[in-house]
Amino acid sequence: MTDSVGESVDARHWISCMEQVASQRDKQSFMELFDYFSPRVNAYLLGMGVDSGLAEDLSQEALLALWNKAHLYQPRKAAVSTWLFRVARNLWIDRLRKQRATVYELDDEYLEAGVGAEDPEEDTGALDADRIQEALDALPRNQAQVVFKAYFEGKSHSEIAADTGMPLGSVKSSLRLALQALREKYGENV
């Protein structure tokens, strides 16, 4: 159902609930939002390929973020559902980055413990590290910097922009150009 302005009655209700949570920490409004959106956020995450247990955890984290950050919601920029799904998606991406960082840490411990190739010449980890360093050295400084921060430090584009002082658009285009150059030099497996 829509009103004369074309805005759905449901959308206005959810905006009102968000405003109540933001301004008065209204538990009843939060519970309405939780009961309605929790299964939808969970289904959204499952649709992205998240396993069911993690999807449930991330759904709860997203709704906890709604409780804590409702004051940041701006109804003129997005619907409540869009805002909440973006929060859930970002939580999933953050979780993936943390897992990737953990894998890197395990690899370092694995190599330092002397586990792996018995013959140092067969140590493909060293060859890969040399190849990666060579590839980064071949890039312009700003491109190498954004690639390193994105893929080795696991930072988002926004975090890279804040770290480097580069505009967000420049970070994105530098990363795109760097990856394009690496693909041209090393093939599609980069």
Residue frames relative to the residue before (quaternion, step in Angstrom):
aa qw qx qy qz dx dy dz
M 1.0000 0.0000 0.0000 0.0000 0.00 0.00 0.00
T 0.0949 -0.7941 0.5988 0.0425 3.57 -0.94 0.91
D 0.4215 -0.6742 0.5370 0.2817 3.53 -1.23 0.43
S 0.7601 -0.3882 0.2603 0.4514 3.59 -1.29 -0.12
V 0.6537 0.5008 -0.3144 0.4723 3.61 1.17 -0.49
G 0.5363 -0.6384 0.3977 0.3829 3.59 1.24 -0.27
E 0.5436 0.6002 -0.4042 0.4254 3.58 1.28 0.06
S 0.4564 -0.6952 0.4726 0.2917 3.57 -0.84 0.88
V 0.5760 -0.5863 0.4494 0.3501 3.51 -1.19 0.67
D 0.6250 0.5376 -0.3347 0.4564 3.60 1.03 -0.80
A 0.6449 0.5272 -0.3284 0.4453 3.59 0.90 -0.91
R 0.6578 0.4985 -0.3155 0.4683 3.60 0.92 -0.84
H 0.6267 0.5392 -0.3364 0.4509 3.57 1.03 -0.77
W 0.6892 0.4728 -0.2896 0.4665 3.60 0.86 -0.94
I 0.6093 0.5301 -0.3514 0.4736 3.59 1.07 -0.66
S 0.6431 0.5212 -0.3111 0.4670 3.56 0.98 -0.86
C 0.6384 0.5147 -0.3212 0.4736 3.59 0.98 -0.82
M 0.6438 0.5133 -0.3223 0.4671 3.58 0.94 -0.84
E 0.6520 0.5151 -0.3160 0.4580 3.57 0.94 -0.85
Q 0.6472 0.5129 -0.3158 0.4673 3.59 1.04 -0.78
V 0.6451 0.4983 -0.3199 0.4830 3.58 1.00 -0.79
A 0.6761 0.5108 -0.2940 0.4422 3.58 0.90 -0.93
S 0.7821 0.3772 -0.1940 0.4565 3.57 0.75 -1.01
Q 0.8312 0.2104 -0.0764 0.5089 3.59 0.96 -0.83
R 0.3650 -0.7339 0.4846 0.3056 3.57 1.33 -0.01
D 0.1541 0.8355 -0.5043 0.1546 3.53 1.05 0.92
K 0.3520 -0.7776 0.4895 0.1784 3.56 -0.47 1.25
Q 0.6221 0.5442 -0.3472 0.4430 3.60 1.03 -0.73
S 0.6571 0.4926 -0.3039 0.4829 3.60 0.94 -0.86
F 0.6372 0.5202 -0.3303 0.4630 3.57 1.00 -0.79
M 0.6619 0.5053 -0.3150 0.4554 3.59 0.92 -0.86
E 0.6063 0.5329 -0.3557 0.4711 3.61 1.07 -0.63
L 0.6567 0.4987 -0.2967 0.4816 3.55 0.93 -0.94
F 0.6583 0.5207 -0.3066 0.4490 3.58 0.89 -0.95
D 0.6966 0.4887 -0.2838 0.4420 3.58 0.76 -1.04
Y 0.6996 0.4621 -0.2716 0.4724 3.57 1.01 -0.77
F 0.7948 0.3733 -0.1780 0.4442 3.57 0.73 -1.06
S 0.5415 0.6493 -0.4142 0.3371 3.62 1.04 -0.56
P 0.7074 0.4261 -0.3017 0.4764 3.66 0.73 -0.85
R 0.6335 0.5354 -0.3328 0.4486 3.60 1.11 -0.62
V 0.6428 0.4943 -0.3167 0.4920 3.58 1.01 -0.81
N 0.6278 0.5349 -0.3291 0.4598 3.58 0.99 -0.83
A 0.6677 0.4889 -0.2958 0.4771 3.61 0.91 -0.90
Y 0.6135 0.5486 -0.3344 0.4591 3.59 1.04 -0.77
L 0.6855 0.4753 -0.2809 0.4746 3.58 0.89 -0.95
L 0.6219 0.5256 -0.3386 0.4715 3.59 1.01 -0.76
G 0.6450 0.5256 -0.3057 0.4628 3.57 1.06 -0.77
M 0.6536 0.4872 -0.3072 0.4910 3.59 1.22 -0.45
G 0.6016 -0.5937 0.3487 0.4050 3.59 1.29 -0.02
V 0.4237 0.6846 -0.4804 0.3478 3.59 1.24 0.27
D 0.4670 -0.6694 0.4802 0.3212 3.62 -0.90 0.82
S 0.6864 -0.5625 0.2815 0.3651 3.55 -1.12 0.74
G 0.6598 0.5080 -0.3256 0.4479 3.62 0.90 -0.80
L 0.6804 0.4728 -0.2825 0.4834 3.55 0.94 -0.91
A 0.6094 0.5526 -0.3529 0.4459 3.60 1.04 -0.74
E 0.6526 0.5051 -0.3148 0.4690 3.57 0.98 -0.81
D 0.6467 0.5144 -0.3163 0.4660 3.59 0.96 -0.86
L 0.6820 0.4855 -0.2865 0.4659 3.58 0.90 -0.94
S 0.6027 0.5483 -0.3552 0.4581 3.60 1.08 -0.67
Q 0.6708 0.4827 -0.2976 0.4779 3.55 0.93 -0.88
E 0.6309 0.5217 -0.3330 0.4679 3.60 1.02 -0.75
A 0.6411 0.5260 -0.3235 0.4557 3.59 1.00 -0.83
L 0.6988 0.4509 -0.2789 0.4802 3.57 0.92 -0.83
L 0.5824 0.5321 -0.3724 0.4888 3.58 1.17 -0.44
A 0.6230 0.5223 -0.3294 0.4802 3.57 1.07 -0.76
L 0.5998 0.5438 -0.3576 0.4654 3.59 1.06 -0.72
W 0.6576 0.5093 -0.3121 0.4591 3.60 0.87 -0.90
N 0.7481 0.4214 -0.2196 0.4632 3.57 0.88 -0.97
K 0.8087 0.2753 -0.1144 0.5071 3.59 1.08 -0.66
A 0.2490 0.7958 -0.5178 0.1913 3.59 1.16 0.44
H 0.6030 0.5807 -0.3537 0.4171 3.60 1.10 -0.61
L 0.6442 0.5260 -0.3223 0.4521 3.61 1.21 -0.38
Y 0.5324 0.6395 -0.4018 0.3823 3.57 1.24 -0.33
Q 0.0911 -0.7824 0.6156 0.0234 3.56 -0.97 0.97
P 0.3572 -0.7905 0.4530 0.2056 3.59 -0.21 1.26
R 0.6353 0.5384 -0.3534 0.4262 3.62 1.04 -0.54
K 0.6796 0.4948 -0.2896 0.4577 3.60 1.23 -0.38
A 0.8129 -0.0697 0.0856 0.5718 3.61 1.01 -0.70
A 0.5498 -0.5654 0.4966 0.3625 3.50 -1.31 0.41
V 0.6451 -0.5122 0.3843 0.4169 3.57 -1.21 0.45
S 0.6517 0.5212 -0.3248 0.4452 3.60 0.91 -0.86
T 0.6459 0.5180 -0.3207 0.4601 3.59 0.93 -0.85
W 0.6511 0.5170 -0.3044 0.4649 3.56 0.93 -0.93
L 0.6998 0.4753 -0.2703 0.4597 3.56 0.85 -0.98
F 0.6438 0.5033 -0.3287 0.4735 3.61 0.98 -0.76
R 0.6273 0.5218 -0.3380 0.4690 3.59 1.06 -0.69
V 0.6171 0.5281 -0.3405 0.4737 3.59 1.01 -0.78
A 0.6667 0.4985 -0.3019 0.4646 3.60 0.89 -0.94
R 0.6453 0.5219 -0.3138 0.4612 3.58 0.95 -0.88
N 0.6673 0.4976 -0.2961 0.4684 3.59 0.95 -0.88
L 0.6175 0.5267 -0.3424 0.4733 3.59 1.05 -0.68
W 0.6392 0.5193 -0.3141 0.4722 3.58 1.02 -0.83
I 0.6548 0.5010 -0.3084 0.4744 3.59 0.93 -0.88
D 0.6379 0.5190 -0.3248 0.4673 3.60 0.96 -0.83
R 0.6395 0.5212 -0.3226 0.4640 3.58 1.00 -0.82
L 0.6477 0.5146 -0.3143 0.4657 3.58 0.98 -0.84
R 0.6501 0.5169 -0.3158 0.4588 3.58 0.97 -0.82
K 0.6451 0.5086 -0.3223 0.4704 3.57 0.97 -0.80
Q 0.6369 0.5143 -0.3284 0.4711 3.60 1.00 -0.78
R 0.6486 0.5106 -0.3189 0.4658 3.57 0.96 -0.85
A 0.6448 0.5104 -0.3241 0.4676 3.60 0.96 -0.82
T 0.6311 0.5276 -0.3303 0.4630 3.59 1.02 -0.75
V 0.6337 0.5199 -0.3299 0.4683 3.58 0.99 -0.79
Y 0.6374 0.5163 -0.3310 0.4665 3.61 0.95 -0.81
E 0.6522 0.5103 -0.3169 0.4624 3.58 0.94 -0.86
L 0.6480 0.5089 -0.3190 0.4683 3.60 0.96 -0.82
D 0.6262 0.5332 -0.3399 0.4561 3.59 0.97 -0.79
D 0.6479 0.5168 -0.3201 0.4590 3.59 0.94 -0.85
E 0.6588 0.4935 -0.3089 0.4765 3.58 0.93 -0.89
Y 0.6197 0.5570 -0.3222 0.4494 3.58 1.03 -0.81
L 0.7030 0.4548 -0.2640 0.4787 3.58 0.86 -0.95
E 0.6622 0.5122 -0.3130 0.4486 3.59 0.98 -0.83
A 0.6510 0.5232 -0.3159 0.4502 3.58 1.10 -0.65
G 0.5066 -0.6717 0.4083 0.3540 3.57 1.28 -0.08
V 0.4575 0.6585 -0.4656 0.3746 3.56 1.24 0.30
G 0.5709 0.5790 -0.4329 0.3892 3.56 -0.93 0.78
A 0.8196 -0.1952 0.1526 0.5166 3.54 -1.11 -0.66
E 0.4413 -0.6956 0.5092 0.2491 3.55 -0.96 0.94
D 0.7197 0.3736 -0.2139 0.5447 3.57 1.06 -0.80
P 0.4493 -0.7136 0.4560 0.2847 3.64 -0.55 1.08
E 0.6220 0.5465 -0.3551 0.4340 3.60 1.08 -0.58
E 0.6794 0.4666 -0.2845 0.4897 3.58 1.23 -0.45
D 0.4650 0.6889 -0.4429 0.3361 3.59 1.26 0.00
T 0.2172 -0.8182 0.5226 0.1017 3.55 -0.05 1.33
G 0.5417 0.6131 -0.4042 0.4090 3.59 1.19 -0.42
A 0.6613 0.4896 -0.2992 0.4831 3.57 1.00 -0.85
L 0.6421 0.5149 -0.3270 0.4644 3.58 1.01 -0.78
D 0.6519 0.5020 -0.3180 0.4710 3.58 0.96 -0.83
A 0.6441 0.5194 -0.3255 0.4577 3.58 0.95 -0.84
D 0.6479 0.5088 -0.3146 0.4716 3.58 0.99 -0.83
R 0.6555 0.5139 -0.3045 0.4621 3.57 0.97 -0.88
I 0.6498 0.5067 -0.3138 0.4718 3.57 0.98 -0.85
Q 0.6548 0.5073 -0.3165 0.4622 3.58 0.91 -0.90
E 0.6397 0.5231 -0.3160 0.4661 3.58 0.99 -0.86
A 0.6571 0.5111 -0.3077 0.4607 3.58 0.96 -0.87
L 0.6680 0.4906 -0.3017 0.4713 3.59 0.93 -0.87
D 0.6431 0.5296 -0.3206 0.4507 3.58 1.02 -0.78
A 0.6492 0.5316 -0.3109 0.4463 3.58 1.14 -0.65
L 0.6334 0.5397 -0.3281 0.4471 3.60 1.22 -0.38
P 0.5803 -0.5238 0.4652 0.4153 3.58 -1.23 0.34
R 0.6780 -0.5458 0.3137 0.3794 3.58 -1.08 0.76
N 0.6969 0.4735 -0.2985 0.4483 3.62 0.78 -0.96
Q 0.6462 0.5066 -0.3272 0.4677 3.60 1.06 -0.70
A 0.6417 0.5132 -0.3248 0.4683 3.59 0.95 -0.84
Q 0.6413 0.5390 -0.3194 0.4430 3.56 1.01 -0.84
V 0.6983 0.4504 -0.2959 0.4712 3.62 0.83 -0.88
V 0.6098 0.5314 -0.3611 0.4641 3.63 1.03 -0.66
F 0.6585 0.5120 -0.3116 0.4552 3.58 0.88 -0.93
K 0.6950 0.4769 -0.2834 0.4575 3.58 0.83 -0.97
A 0.6800 0.4923 -0.2971 0.4550 3.60 0.98 -0.79
Y 0.8194 0.3146 -0.1379 0.4589 3.56 0.74 -1.04
F 0.7424 0.3708 -0.2351 0.5060 3.59 1.09 -0.48
E 0.7301 0.3461 -0.2309 0.5421 3.58 1.13 -0.55
G 0.3949 -0.7601 0.4437 0.2633 3.59 1.29 -0.17
K 0.3902 0.7417 -0.4670 0.2822 3.58 1.12 0.58
S 0.4921 -0.6367 0.5098 0.3042 3.54 -1.21 0.62
H 0.6815 -0.4682 0.3580 0.4338 3.56 -1.27 0.24
S 0.6513 0.5198 -0.3132 0.4555 3.59 0.97 -0.84
E 0.6572 0.5019 -0.3120 0.4677 3.57 0.98 -0.84
I 0.6275 0.5261 -0.3331 0.4675 3.58 1.03 -0.77
A 0.6387 0.5255 -0.3236 0.4595 3.57 0.96 -0.89
A 0.6669 0.4937 -0.3031 0.4686 3.59 0.94 -0.86
D 0.6626 0.5174 -0.3028 0.4490 3.60 0.97 -0.86
T 0.7881 0.3674 -0.1669 0.4648 3.55 0.85 -1.00
G 0.4178 -0.6989 0.4733 0.3361 3.57 1.19 -0.50
M 0.4766 0.6532 -0.4457 0.3842 3.59 1.29 0.19
P 0.5290 -0.5858 0.4867 0.3745 3.60 -1.13 0.51
L 0.6362 -0.5624 0.3734 0.3734 3.57 -1.12 0.70
G 0.6480 0.5226 -0.3184 0.4534 3.60 0.95 -0.83
S 0.6452 0.5133 -0.3157 0.4696 3.59 1.05 -0.74
V 0.6082 0.5407 -0.3471 0.4661 3.57 1.06 -0.72
K 0.6860 0.4895 -0.2859 0.4560 3.56 0.85 -1.00
S 0.6944 0.4567 -0.2949 0.4714 3.60 0.85 -0.86
S 0.6136 0.5364 -0.3534 0.4593 3.63 1.04 -0.66
L 0.6570 0.5022 -0.3051 0.4723 3.55 0.97 -0.85
R 0.6507 0.5150 -0.3121 0.4626 3.57 0.95 -0.87
L 0.6736 0.4895 -0.2918 0.4706 3.60 0.91 -0.91
A 0.6390 0.5268 -0.3257 0.4561 3.59 1.01 -0.80
L 0.6776 0.4825 -0.2971 0.4689 3.58 0.88 -0.91
Q 0.6170 0.5332 -0.3376 0.4702 3.57 1.07 -0.72
A 0.6633 0.4974 -0.3037 0.4694 3.62 0.93 -0.87
L 0.6600 0.5033 -0.3111 0.4629 3.57 0.98 -0.82
R 0.6381 0.5190 -0.3262 0.4658 3.59 1.03 -0.74
E 0.6449 0.5151 -0.3232 0.4630 3.56 1.00 -0.81
K 0.7157 0.4556 -0.2612 0.4603 3.57 0.97 -0.82
Y 0.8244 0.2534 -0.0894 0.4982 3.58 0.88 -0.96
G 0.5913 -0.5839 0.3753 0.4106 3.60 1.20 -0.04
E 0.7409 -0.4520 0.2950 0.3997 3.53 -1.36 0.06
N 0.6196 0.5902 -0.3469 0.3841 3.62 1.14 -0.40
V 0.4523 0.6802 -0.4632 0.3437 3.60 1.23 0.22
